């Protein structure tokens, strides 16, 4: 096993951290002024320009996420690979800039770059160990929308991903089973997560003080997934429409004990072939014939986040738990769904109130009909590998807030039954996730 490359990577990150956090010697005290809205960014307020632009209605943002993965143990060749995602955003406050009260325009372009561990080592996992890899290592127009708020709700129109407003969830963990919006990871041919965008419209209504209902309609255009269509403005509904519905409850059970509970689902009108049976009702894996035509695709999800312990004045001491669950259409989706639960504790070490430790476990698995068809192949003598079922994942990370603009999250992922195969040994993957705010 070769340790030089990972050690060099970690040493480089540590050096950057020390440089970024070191004080400027000989610096004289500056006159007291109002704190900048960008004081927590690497590039600061650009001599006051950034604050002046924001006062005029234009907020410019930039950020980078990198994810390094190293398969420490398992049945595949060992490598260290790093992937990244750069996001550049501009938010226009339509009230300040144009006098349109409650209006906001958002444009974000993104670039995914680097390499994934799965490209060079055949991990064969169901869910990726580096979430920011995929959908093409290209520049994309990820957001291009206008949102208008009104008494009782808001409406949003333009290019966006459905995951922005439906089933949205934080992505602090590095294994995809435990990170981000679950529907787009399991039904990835139907639902598009960032950085992919599509034309759509979303209506959100505040039906009660702590209760909202949202409805979204999007184009079902698989052309948006192609790397060559990163800046595709074409509106194409030849493949139908995707409709999403979500109800959300955001209660508070005491001082700082906030919660968020969401239940939703989707229906896509596209006609697609059955993933398991052919036109005659036999297993496609045995006959090789086209799948039986199915009308529409659907699925359901639930998401919950609850603060169990309120933070102290410095932000430490907070304990949050979360849950993500999804079930897909058994006729048209290769993966059946997934379930993930986890917890995070801020300020676990004295003197480090902004640090965080997180732990989560989860499972994702193949559609049982796919598993049954693979078993039929085994019985017919056309498949030698065991049928695939569920993959189980556990991850722990420590979030080190090196500076206000840099967080380092070393993590360790344990994957049980990689790829859903019970014959494979457990896989251990070490990772380092960095979050930069420019």
N, C-alpha and C positions, 0 to 999 in steps of 0.2 A: 504494500500500500504506500503511495507517495503522498507525503504531507506538505511538501514544499509549496505547491501552488495555493492550497487553501490558507496556509499560514501567511503567505505573502499578501493575499487578498485581505485577510482580517487585520494584518499589520497596517496596510494602506488605509483602511477605513479608520483605524484608531488614530493614525497620524493626522488625517483630515479632521477628525474630531478635536484633537488637541489644538490644531491650528485655528479651527473655527471658534473654539471656546477660550483661547488665550486672550488676556487683556492687552491693550495697547499701552506699552510702557511710556512714561513721560507725557501722557495725555492730560491736558488741563481740563478742568471742569467747564462745561458749557452752560450758558444761561438756561434756566428752567423754562421749558416750553411744553406745549400740549403734546402728549405722546402721539407718535405717528401710528396710523392704522396698519403700517407695514413694518413696525419695529421688530416683529418676530420672523422676518424673512431674511434670507441670505444676502440679497442685494439691497435691502433697506428701502428707503423712500425716494431714492434717486435725487437727493438734494432737495427734497420737497416736491418734486414734479409729480410723483405718484399720488400724494395727498391732494394736490391741486386738481389733478385729473378726476380723482374720486369726488371731490367737492362739486365738480362740474358734471358729474353723472357717469364717468367712465372709470371702471375698476379693472386693472390689468393683473392677472395672476399667472403663475407658472409653478410647476411641480414635477418632480421625478420620483418614480418608484423603481427600485432595482431589487431583484430577487436572485440570490445565489443558492444553488442546490448541489449537494454532494451525497451520492448514495454510498453511505459508509459500509453497509452490510446488506446482503441479499444474494440473489442468484444471477445478477447482471454485472457487466464490466463497470468498474468504478471510474467516474469522471466528476469534475467540478465545472459547472456551467452557470453563466449569469445572463439573465434577460432583464429588460427594462422598458419603462413606459414614460414618455415625456408628454406633459399636457400644458398647452398654452391657451389661456382663456381671457375673454373680454366680456364684462357685464355692463350693460347700459341701463342706468336708472332713467326710465322714460319721463318721470316726473321732473327730475332736475334738468334733464337735457332738452326735453320737448314740451314740458308742462302737461304730460298725460299722467294723471294721478293713478297709481297702482300698476303701472306698466313696467315691464322688464324685458330686455332682449339679451340673449346669451349666445355667444359663439365660442366654440372650443375646438381646436385642432389637436391631434395627438399623433404620436409616433411610437410604435413598438419596435424594439431593436434588441440585439444580442442573440443569444442562442439558448435553447432549452436542453436540459439534461436528457429528456426523452428522445432528442434527435440523435444522440450519440450512444446512449445506453438504452437497450430495449426494455424499459421498465414494465411495459405492458399493464399499466395501472388504469383504473376506470376514470379517476379524477386526477388532474395534473398536480404536480408538486410545485409548479411555478405559474400562478394564475395570470401574470401579465404577459405570458407568451400565448400566441395564437391569433387567429383571424387575419393573418398576414403581417409580416414585419414591415409595415408601410405607414405613410402619413394618411390620416383620415380626418374628414370633417365629422366630428363626433357629436357636436351640438350646434344647432342653428335654429333657435326657436324664440317665439315671443309669448310671454305670459301676461295676462291681464287679470288683476285681482279686482273683486267687487264685493260689496257687502254680502257675506254668506258663502264666499268661495272664490274660485279662480278658473280661468280657461287658458289652455296652453296649446299652441299650434306651431308646427315646423318639423324639422328633422331632429330626432331624439331616439334614445333606446327605451323600450318599454320598461326596463329595469330601473330607470330613474324614478318612476312614480308607482311601480307595482312590485311588491315583494322586495323592495330595497333593503339592504342590510350592509353593515360594516364589513370591511375586509382586512382585519388585523392579523388573522392567521395566514399561513402561506399555503397550506394544502387546500385545494379547491373545494373539497368536501365541506370545509369549515368556513369558507370565505365568501362574502358577497351575496348577491341575489341568486338564490337557489334555482328558480325556474329556468333561467337561461343556461345553467350548467348541465341540466338534465335534459331539457327539451330544447337543445341548442339549435336545432333546425327550424324551430318555430319562433322562439323568443330570442331577441338579440340584446346582449349586454354591451356596455361600453367596452371598446371604442366604436362599435358598429352603430350607425344611426339609420333611421327610416322615417318616411313621412308619417305624421300622425297627429292626433288631437286628443287632449285629455281634459275632462271636466271634473273638478273637485268641489263638493258641496259640504259646508259645515252644517250638518243636520242637528248638532247639539254642541255644547261647550267643549266636550272632550271626544266628539264623535264626527268622523268625516266619511263620506262615500265618494269614490272616484270611479269614473268610467272612461276608458280609452279605446280609440279605434286607430289601427295602424295598417299600412299596406303590407301585404304578404309578398314581398319581392326578394327572392333568394339572390338576385343580382347584387344586392347590397353587401353580401358576404364575400364577394370576390375581391382579392387584393387589388385588382386593377380598377375597382370602382370605389376607391376611398373618398372621392369627391363627386359621387354620383348624385345629380339633382333630379334625375328622371322619376316621374311618378307613374308607377305601373301596378295595376290591380288585376292583371290577368290571372294571377294565382289566388285571388280572393283577398279577404280582409281578416285581420286579427282583432278581436274584441276582448278587452280585459276589464274586470270589475274587482274592486277591493273596498272593504269596509275596515276602518281603523279606529281604535279606541286608545286614547292617550291619558290615562288617569294618573292621579297622584295620591299615594296612600300615606302622606305625611310630608314633613319638611324634607325636600330633596329626594323623596322616594318615588321618582317618576317611572312611568312605564309606557310601553308602546306595544299594542297587540293588533295584528293584521290578519285578515282572512280574505283570500281572493281566488280567482280562477280565470281561465281564458277559454275562448273558442275560436278556432281558425277555420275559415270556410273552404280552404283548399282541398282538392281531391288528391289523395296520395295512396300509394300501394300499401297493403298490409305488410308489416315487418316480418311476419312469420309464415303465413299461409299463402299459397299461390292461387291462381284463378280457379283451380279445381278443389280448393280446400285442403290440399296436401301441404306438407312442409316444404317451403321454398328451398331450404338447405339440402333437401334430398333431390328435388326435381329440377332445380335451376330455372323454373318458370317464373314469369312476372308475378308480382304479388296481387292478391285480390284487391280491387279498387274499393277504397274507403272514402266516405264523404265526411269531411271535417275532422279536426283534431281538438282535444280538450285536455284540461288538467286542473289541479287544485293545489293551493299552497297555504301555509300558515307561518307566521313569524311573530316572535315575542321577545321583548327586551325589558327587563325589570331591574331597577336599582334596589338592592336589598339593604344596603347601608349607605347613608348619605355621606358625601365628602366633607372633610374638615375645611376650614377657611382657606388653607393652602392647596386644596384639591386632593389631599391624600386621604386614604382610608375608605374610599368608595368601593363597593363590591356590586358588580352587575352580573346577571345571568342572561343567557339568550337561548333561543331555540329556533331552528329552521326546519321545515318539513315540506315535502312535495310529493304528489302522486300524479302520474301521467296516464295518458290514454293507452291501454294495453294493446289496442289494435295497431297503433301507428308509431309508437315510440320504442326505441331499442332499450333504453334504460327505464326501469320501473319508477325510480324515485330515490329520495335520500332523506335522512334524518340526522341532524347535528344539534348537540347541546354543549354549552360551554360557560365559562365564567372568567371574569377579569377583576383584578384587585389593584388599585392604584396606590402608589406610595408604600410598597411592601418593605422598603428599607429606610431606616432613619436618615434624614437629610436628603432623601430623593423623592419628594412629593409628586413629581410628574412622571416618574417611572411606573411601569405596569407589568404585572405578570398575568399570563393567560393560559388556560388549559381547556381543551375541548375534545370531545370524541364524536364520531359520526360513522355512518354507513351509507353506502350507495350500492345499487345492484342492477343487474340485468332484468329485463322483462321476463317473468317466468315462462312465457311462451317461447322466447328465444332459448332459454335453458332447456326446455323440453325438446325443441327442434335439434339442439346439439346432442342431446341424449339419444334421439332417434338416429342421428348420424353415427354415434358410437355403436349402437346396436346393429346398424347396417354395415359397419366396418369401414366407413368413409371418414371417420374422425378418430384420431388417436389421443388427443388431449382431453382431459376431463371437461365436462360441461361447466360453464361459468355461472356463478351465482352472485354473492354479495362480497363487497370489499369493505373492510373495517379500518378506521383511521383514528389515531390519537396524536395530539400535538400539544407541546408546551412551548411557550416563548417568554422571553424577558424583554420588555420594551424599555430601552435605555434612552431617555430624553437627553441627548448629548448637548444640544443647544435648542433654542426656541424653533429653529428651522430644520433640525435634523434629528430623526429618531432612528435608532438601530434596534432591530428585533432579531437577535439570534434565536433559532428555534430548532426543535427536534421532532421529526415526524416518524411515527411507527405505523407501518401499513401491514395489516393482517389479511391474508388471502389476497395478495396483489392480483388485480385483474379479475377478482371474483373466483379465483382457482384455489381450491383447498389443497392441491398438491404442491403449491409453491411455498417456500419458507418466508418468514416475516422479513420485511424490508425496513431498514433504518436509513432515514434521509436527514442529513443536517442542512440547515438553511440559515441564510442571513437576509433579512428584508430591511431595506433602508428607505426612509420616506423623507424627501427633501422639499422644502418650500422656498422657492426663489423670490 
